């Protein structure tokens, strides 16, 4: 969880850092173009527009590819939340069909299991503690089901349906953890993206350096526009960003079972 490239940086710092990288890259290209103009009298620049266009096209492709990765991950997080909510409520309903006192005990633990998720929404920095609490409840729930199965308590068909829904509930927690904290855009892709940004902006600066004066207002606008797109990708890829999954389904389910 701590190996993520942007794990410890706030979004505003990332945004300003990207703006600064783009401006410095453009500035470097302008300086290089003017240096060459002073030291090389005749130079064929007929192909430079083609090269810059190809690099910008490659950058656009890389941005689209990275955005698609983060968007798919965000959609998967929403889907797994809904599936987990459904599996918890299904388990709670089926728990009402088994023998007492197991029925009340299991339903109570499922309510506590849901409360851990609601508690995590108010305490997003305590992820490890929430996972530990969930795993403790999972062990207790499974021990209860094991006791029922080994002692042939209740209808075996109902018990089998309950075990199936509980298994699904456990699986969706693992999937949610993987999508939220493990299955992120690899750091190598981020490094390649920023390397491509530096190269593309350097080439843009080289083109600007061929003119007598550079429009730094437009350079700033360009850097802010590119940075805005990248910061959206970073936010989508983060589990603690401003773009978050709507948890209303979880609250509605909790109101029904508590």
C-alpha positions as CSV (number, residue, x, y, z in Angstrom):
1,X,0.0,0.0,0.0
2,X,2.9,2.4,0.7
3,X,4.7,1.7,-2.7
4,X,2.3,3.8,-4.7
5,X,4.0,6.8,-6.4
6,X,1.6,9.4,-5.2
7,X,0.6,7.8,-1.9
8,X,2.0,10.5,0.4
9,X,1.4,13.6,-1.7
10,X,-1.8,15.8,-1.6
11,X,-3.5,16.5,-4.9
12,X,-2.7,20.2,-4.9
13,X,1.1,19.4,-4.6
14,X,0.9,16.9,-7.4
15,X,-0.9,19.5,-9.6
16,X,1.6,22.2,-8.9
17,X,4.4,19.7,-9.5
18,X,3.1,18.7,-12.9
19,X,2.5,22.4,-13.9
20,X,6.1,23.1,-12.9
21,X,7.5,20.1,-14.9
22,X,5.6,21.2,-18.0
23,X,6.7,24.9,-17.8
24,X,10.4,23.9,-17.2
25,X,10.2,21.5,-20.1
26,X,8.9,24.2,-22.4
27,X,11.4,26.7,-21.1
28,X,14.2,24.2,-21.8
29,X,13.0,23.7,-25.4
30,X,12.9,27.5,-25.9
31,X,16.4,27.9,-24.5
32,X,17.7,25.1,-26.7
33,X,16.1,26.5,-29.8
34,X,17.6,30.0,-29.2
35,X,21.0,28.5,-28.5
36,X,20.9,26.6,-31.8
37,X,19.8,29.8,-33.6
38,X,22.8,31.6,-32.4
39,X,25.3,28.9,-33.1
40,X,24.0,27.3,-36.2
41,X,23.2,29.7,-39.1
42,X,21.5,27.3,-41.5
43,X,19.4,24.4,-40.3
44,X,16.7,22.4,-42.0
45,X,13.6,22.4,-39.7
46,X,11.2,21.2,-42.2
47,X,10.5,17.9,-40.3
48,X,10.3,19.4,-36.8
49,X,6.5,20.0,-37.1
50,X,6.0,16.3,-38.1
51,X,8.1,15.1,-35.2
52,X,6.3,17.3,-32.6
53,X,2.9,16.2,-34.0
54,X,3.9,12.6,-33.7
55,X,5.1,13.0,-30.1
56,X,1.9,14.9,-29.1
57,X,-0.2,12.2,-30.7
58,X,1.7,9.5,-28.7
59,X,1.2,11.6,-25.6
60,X,-2.5,11.8,-26.2
61,X,-2.6,8.0,-26.7
62,X,-0.7,7.5,-23.4
63,X,-3.1,9.8,-21.6
64,X,-6.1,8.0,-23.0
65,X,-4.6,4.6,-22.1
66,X,-3.8,5.7,-18.5
67,X,-7.2,7.3,-18.1
68,X,-8.9,4.1,-19.3
69,X,-7.0,2.1,-16.7
70,X,-8.0,4.4,-13.8
71,X,-11.6,4.6,-15.0
72,X,-12.0,0.8,-15.3
73,X,-10.6,0.4,-11.8
74,X,-13.0,3.0,-10.5
75,X,-15.9,1.2,-12.1
76,X,-14.8,-2.1,-10.7
77,X,-14.7,-0.6,-7.2
78,X,-18.3,0.6,-7.6
79,X,-19.3,-2.8,-8.9
80,X,-17.6,-4.7,-6.1
81,X,-19.2,-2.5,-3.5
82,X,-22.7,-3.2,-4.8
83,X,-21.9,-7.0,-5.0
84,X,-20.6,-7.0,-1.5
85,X,-23.7,-5.1,-0.2
86,X,-26.0,-7.6,-2.0
87,X,-24.0,-10.6,-0.6
88,X,-24.2,-9.3,3.0
89,X,-27.9,-8.7,2.8
90,X,-28.5,-12.1,1.2
91,X,-26.5,-13.8,3.9
92,X,-28.5,-11.8,6.6
93,X,-31.8,-12.9,5.0
94,X,-30.7,-16.6,4.8
95,X,-29.4,-16.5,8.3
96,X,-33.0,-15.9,9.4
97,X,-33.9,-19.3,8.1
98,X,-31.4,-21.4,10.2
99,X,-31.9,-22.8,13.7
100,X,-31.7,-20.7,16.8
101,X,-29.6,-19.5,18.6
102,X,-27.3,-19.6,15.5
103,X,-29.7,-17.4,13.5
104,X,-29.6,-14.4,15.9
105,X,-25.9,-14.8,16.5
106,X,-25.1,-14.8,12.8
107,X,-27.4,-11.9,11.9
108,X,-25.9,-9.8,14.7
109,X,-22.4,-10.5,13.4
110,X,-23.4,-9.5,9.9
111,X,-24.7,-6.2,11.3
112,X,-21.3,-5.7,13.0
113,X,-19.6,-6.6,9.7
114,X,-21.5,-3.9,8.0
115,X,-20.7,-1.4,10.7
116,X,-17.0,-1.9,10.2
117,X,-17.4,-0.7,6.6
118,X,-19.4,2.3,7.7
119,X,-16.8,3.1,10.4
120,X,-14.1,3.0,7.8
121,X,-15.9,5.7,5.8
122,X,-15.5,8.0,8.8
123,X,-12.0,6.8,9.5
124,X,-10.3,6.4,6.1
125,X,-6.8,6.3,7.5
126,X,-7.5,3.2,9.6
127,X,-7.7,0.8,6.7
128,X,-5.6,-1.9,8.3
129,X,-7.6,-1.9,11.5
130,X,-10.9,-2.2,9.5
131,X,-9.4,-5.2,7.6
132,X,-8.3,-6.8,10.8
133,X,-11.8,-6.3,12.4
134,X,-13.5,-7.7,9.2
135,X,-11.2,-10.8,9.2
136,X,-11.9,-11.4,12.9
137,X,-15.6,-11.4,12.2
138,X,-15.1,-13.6,9.2
139,X,-13.3,-16.2,11.4
140,X,-16.1,-16.1,13.9
141,X,-18.8,-16.4,11.3
142,X,-17.0,-19.3,9.6
143,X,-16.5,-21.0,13.0
144,X,-20.3,-20.8,13.6
145,X,-21.1,-22.3,10.2
146,X,-18.5,-25.0,10.7
147,X,-20.1,-25.9,14.1
148,X,-23.6,-26.1,12.5
149,X,-22.3,-28.3,9.6
150,X,-20.3,-30.7,11.7
151,X,-23.2,-31.2,14.1
152,X,-25.9,-31.5,11.4
153,X,-27.9,-28.6,12.9
154,X,-30.8,-27.4,10.7
155,X,-31.7,-28.1,7.1
156,X,-28.6,-29.0,5.1
157,X,-30.0,-27.3,1.9
158,X,-30.6,-24.0,3.7
159,X,-27.2,-24.2,5.4
160,X,-25.6,-24.8,2.0
161,X,-27.2,-21.7,0.5
162,X,-26.1,-19.7,3.5
163,X,-22.5,-20.9,3.2
164,X,-22.5,-20.0,-0.5
165,X,-23.6,-16.4,0.2
166,X,-21.1,-16.0,3.0
167,X,-18.3,-17.3,0.8
168,X,-19.3,-14.6,-1.8
169,X,-19.3,-12.0,0.9
170,X,-15.8,-13.0,1.9
171,X,-14.6,-13.0,-1.7
172,X,-15.9,-9.5,-2.4
173,X,-13.9,-8.1,0.5
174,X,-10.7,-9.5,-1.0
175,X,-11.7,-8.0,-4.4
176,X,-12.4,-4.6,-2.9
177,X,-9.1,-4.6,-1.1
178,X,-7.3,-5.6,-4.3
179,X,-8.9,-2.9,-6.4
180,X,-8.6,-0.2,-3.7
181,X,-5.0,-0.7,-2.6
182,X,-3.2,-3.1,-4.8
183,X,-4.4,-3.1,-8.4
184,X,-3.3,0.5,-9.3
185,X,-1.6,2.0,-12.3
186,X,2.0,0.6,-12.1
187,X,4.7,3.2,-11.3
188,X,6.5,2.3,-14.5
189,X,3.5,3.5,-16.5
190,X,3.5,6.8,-14.6
191,X,7.3,7.2,-15.2
192,X,6.8,6.6,-18.9
193,X,4.0,9.1,-19.0
194,X,5.9,11.8,-17.3
195,X,9.0,11.1,-19.5
196,X,6.8,11.5,-22.6
197,X,5.3,14.7,-21.2
198,X,8.8,16.2,-20.7
199,X,9.9,15.2,-24.2
200,X,6.7,16.5,-25.9
201,X,6.7,19.8,-24.0
202,X,10.4,20.2,-24.7
203,X,9.6,19.9,-28.4
204,X,6.8,22.4,-28.1
205,X,9.2,24.8,-26.5
206,X,11.6,24.2,-29.3
207,X,9.0,25.3,-31.8
208,X,8.1,28.4,-29.7
209,X,11.8,29.2,-29.4
210,X,12.0,29.6,-33.2
211,X,9.8,32.8,-32.9
212,X,11.1,36.1,-31.6
213,X,8.9,36.2,-28.5
214,X,7.2,33.4,-26.5
215,X,3.7,33.7,-25.2
216,X,4.0,32.6,-21.6
217,X,0.4,33.1,-20.9
218,X,-0.5,30.4,-23.4
219,X,2.4,28.2,-22.1
220,X,0.8,28.5,-18.6
221,X,-2.6,27.7,-20.0
222,X,-1.2,24.6,-21.7
223,X,0.5,23.4,-18.6
224,X,-2.6,23.9,-16.5
225,X,-4.8,22.0,-19.0
226,X,-2.5,19.0,-19.2
227,X,-2.1,19.0,-15.4
228,X,-5.9,19.0,-14.9
229,X,-6.2,15.9,-17.0
230,X,-3.4,14.1,-15.2
231,X,-4.7,15.1,-11.8
232,X,-8.1,13.5,-12.7
233,X,-6.3,10.3,-13.6
234,X,-4.4,10.4,-10.3
235,X,-7.6,11.1,-8.3
236,X,-9.5,8.3,-10.0
237,X,-6.7,5.9,-9.3
238,X,-6.5,6.8,-5.7
239,X,-8.8,5.2,-3.1
240,X,-8.7,8.4,-1.0
241,X,-9.2,11.0,-3.6
242,X,-12.0,13.6,-4.2
243,X,-13.7,11.4,-6.8
244,X,-15.1,8.7,-4.5
245,X,-17.5,5.8,-4.8
246,X,-21.1,6.5,-3.7
247,X,-21.8,4.4,-0.6
248,X,-25.5,5.1,-0.4
249,X,-26.3,1.4,-1.2
250,X,-24.3,0.4,1.9
251,X,-26.2,2.8,4.1
252,X,-29.5,1.7,2.7
253,X,-28.7,-1.9,3.3
254,X,-27.6,-1.2,6.9
255,X,-30.9,0.6,7.6
256,X,-32.7,-2.6,6.4
257,X,-30.8,-5.1,8.5
258,X,-29.9,-3.3,11.7
